[in-house]
Amino acid sequence: MFRSILVPLDGSAYSEQALALATWVAGRSDAAVELCHVHQVSDPAFPGSVIEDETAVLSHLREYLGVLCRRLSRQLDRAVAHRIVEGSPVAGLIGRARETGADLIVLTTHGHGGVAHAWLGATAEALARQAGTPLFLVRPVARIAPEPGIKRVLIPLDGSRTAEAALGPALELAALAGASLRLLAVVELPVQLPAPPGEAPVLLRGEANPEERRVAALQYLEGVAQGLRARDLDVEVEIRDAISPATAILQAAAEFGADAIAMATHGRSRLSRPAVGSVSDKVIRAAGVPVLLVPSRESEGTWPRRQSARAAVDA
């Protein structure tokens, strides 16, 4: 169960769109909520970076956060905290999440102006790589729904331990809302380089034998679904063929009427630092619904189904 939620705010109206979702989760989980602003101290050595009155800015930030806290406290019928930390946004938020023991960070993927320099756009991307804490990412919209209600959650899985990391937080989310789940596997169709007559084509990407993968994927998903149904959860499974897994996930979410997508981060860069995978990155950027992004361990292969799926379900 979510116990502590951190909500980064950069002072913009866009960043405040995360508040409705954070309040919705907190109201159903009794989680503590803290609003956090990272104040980047001005440096007189750099022209254009000096804030005329640092004290006045900090006073304004405290007043701003205090107003929001009082509003959320009334909605939740309990105290909501706020904190201003100094330093870089990413380091400041990661440090604060660790100090408070936050097990969920809810934030918008972009910020635009406000009482301080907006920083949430780049910060959301960096947190996805470095935080080690599940993120609930909200894409800013022109019109905010009065109630974020989550009734359907899509969970893309590929049979790897990496993808399975999303199961735990996704199940917590579903339990809070009584939401139905759809487990999705995307079989990537082969993209081949033509070869001279008599020679086999070169597989550039995708599955060399899609039909074999479909069978393994269906067996895997049904195994996971069986464990979830034993816990009285409403679970469906779906297999899709696609050249682009990200596009398939987005289409599946739209057709399912998903209110959220829960998925894990994937991959490492050539510099061996954690990175958001290309699929999850594309989904985050294009999804019209919140994305619950869960940090994961390195992948240990995909199909066929392994014991790790059972462990994730039984956890």
Backbone hydrogen bonds in HBPLUS format (Angstrom, degrees):
<---DONOR---> <-ACCEPTOR-->    atom                        ^
c    i                          cat <-CA-CA->   ^        H-A-AA   ^      H-
h    n   atom  resd res      DA  || num        DHA   H-A  angle D-A-AA Bond
n    s   type  num  typ     dist DA aas  dist angle  dist       angle   num
A0032-ALA N   A0003-ARG O   2.87 MM  29  6.13 157.7  1.92 143.5 136.2     1
A0103-ASP N   A0004-SER O   2.98 MM  99  5.69 148.1  2.09 141.7 148.0     2
A0005-ILE N   A0032-ALA O   2.73 MM  27  6.03 166.3  1.75 160.3 164.6     3
A0034-GLU N   A0005-ILE O   2.95 MM  29  6.39 151.9  2.03 163.2 172.2     4
A0006-LEU N   A0104-LEU O   2.96 MM  98  6.43 161.0  2.00 157.9 163.6     5
A0106-VAL N   A0006-LEU O   2.98 MM 100  6.37 152.8  2.06 155.2 164.0     6
A0007-VAL N   A0034-GLU O   2.89 MM  27  6.19 161.1  1.93 163.8 166.0     7
A0036-CYS N   A0007-VAL O   2.95 MM  29  5.98 164.9  1.97 140.8 141.5     8
A0009-LEU N   A0036-CYS O   2.87 MM  27  6.01 154.9  1.94 156.7 157.4     9
A0016-GLU N   A0012-SER O   3.32 MM   4  6.64 143.8  2.47 139.7 149.0    10
A0017-GLN N   A0014-TYR O   3.07 MM   3  5.50 158.4  2.11 110.5 117.3    11
A0018-ALA N   A0015-SER O   3.29 MM   3  6.12 170.7  2.30 119.0 121.7    12
A0019-LEU N   A0016-GLU O   2.98 MM   3  5.46 158.0  2.03 113.6 120.4    13
A0022-ALA N   A0018-ALA O   3.02 MM   4  6.21 166.0  2.04 156.5 161.1    14
A0023-THR N   A0019-LEU O   2.83 MM   4  5.91 160.4  1.86 151.5 156.7    15
A0024-TRP N   A0020-ALA O   2.95 MM   4  6.10 148.9  2.05 139.1 148.0    16
A0025-VAL N   A0021-LEU O   2.97 MM   4  6.26 162.8  2.00 155.2 157.9    17
A0026-ALA N   A0022-ALA O   2.90 MM   4  6.05 166.6  1.92 149.3 153.8    18
A0027-GLY N   A0023-THR O   2.81 MM   4  5.81 153.0  1.89 144.8 151.9    19
A0028-ARG N   A0025-VAL O   3.18 MM   3  5.43 141.4  2.34 102.4 112.9    20
A0029-SER N   A0025-VAL O   2.99 MM   4  6.10 128.1  2.27 144.9 159.7    21
A0030-ASP N   A0026-ALA O   2.83 MM   4  5.24 133.8  2.04 145.9 148.7    22
A0081-ALA N   A0033-VAL O   3.13 MM  48  6.43 150.4  2.22 164.6 157.8    23
A0035-LEU N   A0081-ALA O   2.92 MM  46  6.32 160.2  1.96 143.8 145.0    24
A0083-ARG N   A0035-LEU O   2.86 MM  48  6.33 145.4  1.98 159.4 170.4    25
A0037-HIS N   A0083-ARG O   3.02 MM  46  6.50 159.0  2.07 158.0 164.8    26
A0085-VAL N   A0037-HIS O   2.97 MM  48  6.42 157.7  2.02 156.3 163.5    27
A0039-HIS N   A0085-VAL O   2.64 MM  46  5.95 158.8  1.68 165.7 169.7    28
A0087-GLY N   A0039-HIS O   3.22 MM  48  6.37 147.8  2.32 141.7 142.7    29
A0046-PHE N   A0043-ASP O   2.99 MM   3  5.88 172.3  1.99 130.6 133.1    30
A0049-SER N   A0046-PHE O   3.10 MM   3  5.72 157.6  2.15 140.6 141.6    31
A0057-VAL N   A0053-ASP O   3.11 MM   4  6.43 155.3  2.17 151.3 158.3    32
A0058-LEU N   A0054-GLU O   3.02 MM   4  6.29 166.5  2.04 155.3 157.9    33
A0059-SER N   A0055-THR O   2.97 MM   4  6.14 156.1  2.02 146.4 153.4    34
A0060-HIS N   A0056-ALA O   2.94 MM   4  6.13 153.5  2.01 144.4 151.4    35
A0061-LEU N   A0057-VAL O   2.88 MM   4  6.18 154.9  1.95 151.5 158.7    36
A0062-ARG N   A0058-LEU O   2.96 MM   4  6.20 160.3  1.99 150.2 154.6    37
A0063-GLU N   A0059-SER O   3.04 MM   4  6.27 157.0  2.09 144.7 151.1    38
A0064-TYR N   A0060-HIS O   2.85 MM   4  6.04 159.7  1.89 148.8 155.1    39
A0065-LEU N   A0061-LEU O   2.88 MM   4  6.10 171.1  1.88 157.4 158.6    40
A0066-GLY N   A0062-ARG O   2.84 MM   4  5.86 150.4  1.93 141.1 150.4    41
A0067-VAL N   A0063-GLU O   2.98 MM   4  6.20 154.8  2.05 149.9 154.7    42
A0068-LEU N   A0064-TYR O   3.29 MM   4  6.61 163.0  2.32 147.6 151.6    43
A0069-CYS N   A0065-LEU O   2.88 MM   4  6.09 158.2  1.93 150.0 156.5    44
A0070-ARG N   A0066-GLY O   2.99 MM   4  6.17 159.2  2.03 148.9 153.7    45
A0071-ARG N   A0067-VAL O   3.11 MM   4  6.36 154.7  2.18 145.5 152.4    46
A0072-LEU N   A0068-LEU O   2.94 MM   4  6.21 165.7  1.96 155.6 158.9    47
A0073-SER N   A0069-CYS O   2.79 MM   4  5.87 152.4  1.87 147.9 156.4    48
A0074-ARG N   A0070-ARG O   3.14 MM   4  6.32 150.8  2.23 140.1 146.1    49
A0075-GLN N   A0071-ARG O   3.20 MM   4  6.54 153.3  2.27 142.1 149.5    50
A0076-LEU N   A0072-LEU O   2.87 MM   4  6.09 155.9  1.93 154.2 160.1    51
A0077-ASP N   A0073-SER O   2.73 MM   4  5.44 125.5  2.03 137.1 150.2    52
A0078-ARG N   A0073-SER O   3.26 MM   5  5.15 138.2  2.45 131.5 140.3    53
A0092-GLY N   A0088-SER O   2.83 MM   4  5.75 160.1  1.87 158.7 165.5    54
A0093-LEU N   A0089-PRO O   2.94 MM   4  5.97 160.5  1.98 147.3 151.9    55
A0094-ILE N   A0090-VAL O   2.97 MM   4  6.12 166.5  1.99 155.6 159.7    56
A0095-GLY N   A0091-ALA O   2.93 MM   4  5.96 160.4  1.97 145.0 151.1    57
A0096-ARG N   A0092-GLY O   2.96 MM   4  6.11 155.2  2.02 141.0 148.2    58
A0097-ALA N   A0093-LEU O   2.83 MM   4  5.98 157.7  1.88 148.6 154.9    59
A0098-ARG N   A0094-ILE O   3.07 MM   4  6.28 153.7  2.14 145.5 151.8    60
A0099-GLU N   A0095-GLY O   2.97 MM   4  6.22 155.0  2.04 145.7 153.0    61
A0100-THR N   A0096-ARG O   2.99 MM   4  6.17 159.3  2.03 153.5 157.4    62
A0101-GLY N   A0097-ALA O   2.99 MM   4  5.83 117.5  2.39 132.1 146.8    63
A0102-ALA N   A0097-ALA O   2.92 MM   5  4.96 144.5  2.04 146.1 151.3    64
A0101-GLY N   A0098-ARG O   3.29 MM   3  5.00 142.9  2.43  91.5 102.0    65
A0105-ILE N   A0134-PRO O   2.99 MM  29  6.38 155.8  2.05 153.9 161.8    66
A0136-PHE N   A0105-ILE O   2.76 MM  31  6.12 160.9  1.79 154.8 158.6    67
A0107-LEU N   A0136-PHE O   3.09 MM  29  6.44 155.3  2.16 151.3 157.8    68
A0138-VAL N   A0107-LEU O   2.91 MM  31  6.05 158.7  1.96 140.9 146.2    69
A0109-THR N   A0138-VAL O   2.96 MM  29  6.01 141.8  2.11 145.8 147.5    70
A0123-THR N   A0119-TRP O   3.17 MM   4  6.11 155.1  2.24 151.8 158.2    71
A0124-ALA N   A0120-LEU O   2.85 MM   4  5.74 160.1  1.89 145.7 148.1    72
A0126-ALA N   A0122-ALA O   3.03 MM   4  6.30 157.4  2.08 149.3 155.8    73
A0127-LEU N   A0123-THR O   2.80 MM   4  5.97 161.8  1.83 157.5 162.4    74
A0128-ALA N   A0124-ALA O   3.09 MM   4  6.23 150.8  2.18 142.0 149.4    75
A0129-ARG N   A0126-ALA O   3.03 MM   3  5.17 131.5  2.28  98.1 111.2    76
A0130-GLN N   A0126-ALA O   2.95 MM   4  6.14 147.7  2.05 149.0 158.8    77
A0131-ALA N   A0127-LEU O   2.84 MM   4  4.82 163.5  1.87 132.9 137.5    78
A0135-LEU N   A0293-LEU O   2.84 MM 158  5.12 166.8  1.86 154.1 157.0    79
A0293-LEU N   A0135-LEU O   2.70 MM 158  5.12 152.5  1.78 159.6 164.6    80
A0137-LEU N   A0291-VAL O   2.86 MM 154  5.17 168.6  1.87 149.7 146.1    81
A0291-VAL N   A0137-LEU O   2.97 MM 154  5.17 154.6  2.04 142.6 149.4    82
A0180-SER N   A0151-LYS O   2.88 MM  29  6.21 157.0  1.94 152.1 145.1    83
A0259-ASP N   A0152-ARG O   2.80 MM 107  5.38 162.6  1.83 141.1 145.9    84
A0153-VAL N   A0180-SER O   2.94 MM  27  6.34 158.5  1.98 159.6 166.6    85
A0182-ARG N   A0153-VAL O   3.01 MM  29  6.42 147.3  2.12 159.0 160.8    86
A0154-LEU N   A0260-ALA O   3.03 MM 106  6.47 162.9  2.06 154.9 156.7    87
A0262-ALA N   A0154-LEU O   2.88 MM 108  6.22 165.2  1.90 165.1 169.8    88
A0155-ILE N   A0182-ARG O   2.89 MM  27  6.14 167.6  1.90 163.2 162.7    89
A0184-LEU N   A0155-ILE O   3.00 MM  29  6.00 166.8  2.02 135.5 137.6    90
A0157-LEU N   A0184-LEU O   2.77 MM  27  5.94 164.5  1.79 169.9 168.7    91
A0164-GLU N   A0160-SER O   3.12 MM   4  6.32 155.4  2.18 144.3 151.8    92
A0165-ALA N   A0162-THR O   3.36 MM   3  5.69 154.0  2.43 103.9 111.0    93
A0166-ALA N   A0163-ALA O   3.18 MM   3  6.09 168.3  2.20 123.8 126.5    94
A0167-LEU N   A0164-GLU O   2.95 MM   3  5.46 158.8  1.99 116.9 123.4    95
A0170-ALA N   A0166-ALA O   3.04 MM   4  5.96 153.0  2.12 150.4 159.0    96
A0171-LEU N   A0167-LEU O   2.84 MM   4  5.98 154.4  1.91 155.4 161.1    97
A0172-GLU N   A0168-GLY O   3.08 MM   4  6.41 152.1  2.16 149.6 157.9    98
A0173-LEU N   A0169-PRO O   2.94 MM   4  6.20 158.9  1.99 148.5 153.9    99
A0174-ALA N   A0170-ALA O   2.91 MM   4  6.18 159.2  1.96 147.1 152.9   100
A0175-ALA N   A0171-LEU O   2.86 MM   4  6.02 152.8  1.94 144.9 152.3   101
A0176-LEU N   A0172-GLU O   3.07 MM   4  6.34 149.4  2.16 146.9 154.2   102
A0177-ALA N   A0173-LEU O   3.35 MM   4  6.64 146.4  2.47 144.5 152.4   103
A0178-GLY N   A0174-ALA O   2.70 MM   4  5.48 126.3  1.98 148.3 162.6   104
A0179-ALA N   A0174-ALA O   2.99 MM   5  4.63 147.9  2.10 129.3 134.6   105
A0181-LEU N   A0234-ASP O   2.79 MM  53  6.10 168.2  1.80 165.2 169.3   106
A0236-GLU N   A0181-LEU O   2.90 MM  55  6.28 147.6  2.01 141.8 152.0   107
A0183-LEU N   A0236-GLU O   2.85 MM  53  6.21 166.1  1.87 154.9 152.6   108
A0238-GLU N   A0183-LEU O   2.87 MM  55  6.24 139.1  2.04 165.0 172.8   109
A0185-ALA N   A0238-GLU O   3.00 MM  53  6.42 157.4  2.05 160.3 167.7   110
A0240-ARG N   A0185-ALA O   2.96 MM  55  6.39 157.8  2.01 159.7 165.6   111
A0187-VAL N   A0240-ARG O   2.73 MM  53  6.07 160.5  1.77 163.2 169.4   112
A0242-ALA N   A0187-VAL O   3.11 MM  55  6.37 154.3  2.18 152.2 152.5   113
A0207-GLU N   A0188-GLU O   2.78 MM  19  5.77 158.6  1.83 156.1 154.0   114
A0189-LEU N   A0242-ALA O   2.79 MM  53  5.55 158.1  1.84 130.9 138.5   115
A0191-VAL N   A0205-ARG O   2.90 MM  14  5.44 158.5  1.94 157.6 154.3   116
A0204-LEU N   A0191-VAL O   2.75 MM  13  5.54 150.3  1.84 153.2 163.5   117
A0193-LEU N   A0202-VAL O   2.65 MM   9  4.95 163.5  1.68 149.6 155.3   118
A0202-VAL N   A0193-LEU O   3.13 MM   9  4.95 152.4  2.21 144.1 143.9   119
A0199-GLU N   A0196-PRO O   3.04 MM   3  5.69 155.8  2.10 145.3 146.4   120
A0213-ARG N   A0209-ASN O   3.24 MM   4  6.55 156.4  2.30 150.9 157.9   121
A0214-ARG N   A0210-PRO O   2.87 MM   4  6.15 149.9  1.96 151.9 160.4   122
A0215-VAL N   A0211-GLU O   3.18 MM   4  6.49 161.1  2.22 150.6 153.9   123
A0216-ALA N   A0212-GLU O   3.14 MM   4  6.42 165.4  2.16 148.6 152.3   124
A0217-ALA N   A0213-ARG O   2.76 MM   4  5.86 158.6  1.80 151.7 158.3   125
A0218-LEU N   A0214-ARG O   2.89 MM   4  6.04 163.0  1.92 151.9 155.8   126
A0219-GLN N   A0215-VAL O   3.06 MM   4  6.26 162.4  2.09 148.5 153.5   127
A0220-TYR N   A0216-ALA O   2.96 MM   4  6.12 158.9  2.01 146.2 152.3   128
A0221-LEU N   A0217-ALA O   2.88 MM   4  6.12 172.0  1.88 157.4 158.7   129
A0222-GLU N   A0218-LEU O   2.95 MM   4  6.02 165.5  1.97 151.0 155.4   130
A0223-GLY N   A0219-GLN O   3.05 MM   4  6.18 147.2  2.16 141.1 149.9   131
A0224-VAL N   A0220-TYR O   3.08 MM   4  6.45 157.1  2.13 152.9 158.4   132
A0225-ALA N   A0221-LEU O   2.80 MM   4  5.99 167.1  1.82 155.8 160.1   133
A0226-GLN N   A0222-GLU O   2.89 MM   4  5.93 150.8  1.98 141.5 148.5   134
A0228-LEU N   A0224-VAL O   3.18 MM   4  6.53 151.0  2.27 146.5 154.9   135
A0229-ARG N   A0225-ALA O   2.80 MM   4  6.03 158.3  1.85 156.9 162.7   136
A0230-ALA N   A0226-GLN O   3.12 MM   4  6.31 142.4  2.27 140.9 150.2   137
A0231-ARG N   A0228-LEU O   2.92 MM   3  5.23 149.5  2.02 104.5 114.5   138
A0233-LEU N   A0228-LEU O   3.34 MM   5  5.73 153.6  2.41 136.6 138.6   139
A0232-ASP N   A0229-ARG O   2.89 MM   3  4.95 147.7  1.99 115.5 114.3   140
A0248-ALA N   A0244-SER O   3.09 MM   4  6.37 157.9  2.14 151.7 158.3   141
A0249-ILE N   A0245-PRO O   2.92 MM   4  6.18 153.8  1.99 151.3 158.0   142
A0250-LEU N   A0246-ALA O   3.03 MM   4  6.30 162.9  2.06 152.3 156.3   143
A0251-GLN N   A0247-THR O   2.93 MM   4  6.12 159.3  1.97 150.7 156.5   144
A0252-ALA N   A0248-ALA O   2.89 MM   4  6.00 158.0  1.93 146.0 152.5   145
A0253-ALA N   A0249-ILE O   2.92 MM   4  6.10 153.7  1.99 147.0 154.1   146
A0254-ALA N   A0250-LEU O   3.07 MM   4  6.28 157.4  2.13 144.3 149.9   147
A0255-GLU N   A0251-GLN O   2.96 MM   4  6.18 164.6  1.99 153.1 156.9   148
A0256-PHE N   A0252-ALA O   2.90 MM   4  5.92 150.4  1.99 145.0 153.0   149
A0257-GLY N   A0253-ALA O   3.04 MM   4  5.97 125.4  2.35 134.0 147.1   150
A0258-ALA N   A0253-ALA O   2.91 MM   5  5.03 158.4  1.96 152.1 154.4   151
A0257-GLY N   A0254-ALA O   3.21 MM   3  5.09 137.0  2.41  92.2 104.3   152
A0261-ILE N   A0290-PRO O   3.07 MM  29  6.57 152.9  2.15 151.8 160.3   153
A0292-LEU N   A0261-ILE O   2.73 MM  31  6.07 154.3  1.79 153.9 162.4   154
A0263-MET N   A0292-LEU O   2.94 MM  29  6.32 158.4  1.99 161.5 166.9   155
A0294-VAL N   A0263-MET O   2.93 MM  31  6.19 157.8  1.98 145.0 152.0   156
A0265-THR N   A0294-VAL O   2.98 MM  29  6.13 149.5  2.08 147.7 148.6   157
A0269-SER N   A0273-ARG O   3.33 MM   4  5.83 172.0  2.33 158.5 158.2   158
A0272-SER N   A0269-SER O   2.97 MM   3  5.27 157.1  2.02 113.3 116.2   159
A0281-ASP N   A0277-GLY O   2.85 MM   4  5.85 157.0  1.90 152.8 160.5   160
A0282-LYS N   A0278-SER O   3.07 MM   4  6.11 158.0  2.12 138.7 143.8   161
A0283-VAL N   A0279-VAL O   3.00 MM   4  6.28 157.9  2.05 152.4 159.0   162
A0284-ILE N   A0280-SER O   2.92 MM   4  6.07 164.6  1.94 151.4 155.1   163
A0285-ARG N   A0281-ASP O   3.11 MM   4  6.31 159.4  2.16 146.3 151.6   164
A0286-ALA N   A0282-LYS O   3.11 MM   4  6.21 140.6  2.27 142.4 151.9   165
A0286-ALA N   A0283-VAL O   3.22 MM   3  5.29 128.8  2.50  96.4 109.4   166
A0287-ALA N   A0283-VAL O   2.77 MM   4  5.44 144.0  1.90 157.0 160.9   167
A0309-ALA N   A0306-ARG O   3.25 MM   3  6.05 149.3  2.35 118.5 123.5   168
A0310-ARG N   A0307-GLN O   2.98 MM   3  5.33 118.5  2.37 106.4 120.9   169
A0311-ALA N   A0307-GLN O   3.09 MM   4  6.47 156.7  2.14 153.6 160.7   170
A0312-ALA N   A0308-SER O   2.97 MM   4  6.18 155.2  2.04 148.1 154.1   171
A0313-VAL N   A0309-ALA O   3.06 MM   4  6.28 154.7  2.12 147.7 154.2   172
A0314-ASP N   A0310-ARG O   2.93 MM   4  6.08 156.6  1.98 150.6 156.9   173
A0315-ALA N   A0311-ALA O   3.01 MM   4  5.94 122.1  2.36 138.8 151.7   174
